[in-house]
Amino acid sequence: MPTDEERNAYRWCINRSIKVHVKPRDGEYILVSEVDGVGSSSGKKYNAEDIFMYQWKYYLYLYEKLNNV
């Protein structure tokens, strides 16, 4: 379950067209961020149990990185 801080970060990102997509890769999943129409990924793989927790955390990371730009 996401924290209030993660939900607020998600809303901030979505309102600025910043998205984090979950993509299947070799039986696991990766996160792909899309900022200004440009996609990128670290390629780090996550299992099905953890992927959505990391998706919320990644929205928070992007918020913290980009909200003062």
C-alpha positions in Angstrom: 0.0 0.0 0.0 1.5 3.4 -1.0 2.1 6.0 1.6 0.4 9.4 1.4 3.8 10.9 0.3 4.0 8.4 -2.5 0.4 9.1 -3.6 1.1 12.9 -3.6 4.3 12.3 -5.7 2.3 10.1 -8.1 -0.3 12.9 -8.6 2.4 15.5 -9.1 4.1 13.4 -11.7 1.0 12.5 -13.6 -0.1 16.1 -13.7 3.2 16.8 -15.4 3.0 13.9 -17.8 5.7 12.0 -16.0 4.9 8.3 -16.0 6.4 5.1 -14.7 5.5 2.0 -16.7 5.8 -1.7 -15.7 7.2 -3.8 -18.5 7.7 -7.6 -18.5 11.3 -8.8 -19.1 12.6 -12.4 -19.0 9.9 -13.6 -16.5 10.4 -10.6 -14.3 9.6 -6.9 -14.6 11.4 -3.6 -15.2 10.4 0.0 -14.6 10.5 2.4 -17.5 10.1 6.1 -16.7 8.9 8.6 -19.3 9.8 12.3 -18.8 9.2 14.8 -21.5 8.3 11.9 -23.9 11.7 10.3 -23.4 11.7 6.8 -21.9 14.6 5.4 -19.8 15.2 2.4 -17.5 18.0 1.1 -15.4 17.1 -2.4 -16.6 17.0 -3.6 -13.0 14.6 -6.5 -12.7 11.9 -7.0 -10.0 9.7 -9.9 -9.2 5.9 -9.8 -9.4 5.5 -9.4 -5.6 7.7 -6.3 -5.4 7.2 -4.5 -8.7 4.3 -2.2 -7.7 6.0 -1.2 -4.4 9.0 -0.1 -6.4 6.8 1.7 -8.9 5.4 3.9 -6.1 8.9 4.5 -4.8 10.1 5.5 -8.2 7.4 8.1 -8.5 8.6 9.5 -5.2 12.2 9.5 -6.4 11.2 11.4 -9.6 9.2 13.9 -7.6 12.1 14.6 -5.2 14.5 14.9 -8.2 12.3 17.0 -10.5 10.0 19.2 -8.3 12.5 22.0 -7.9 13.7 22.1 -11.5 
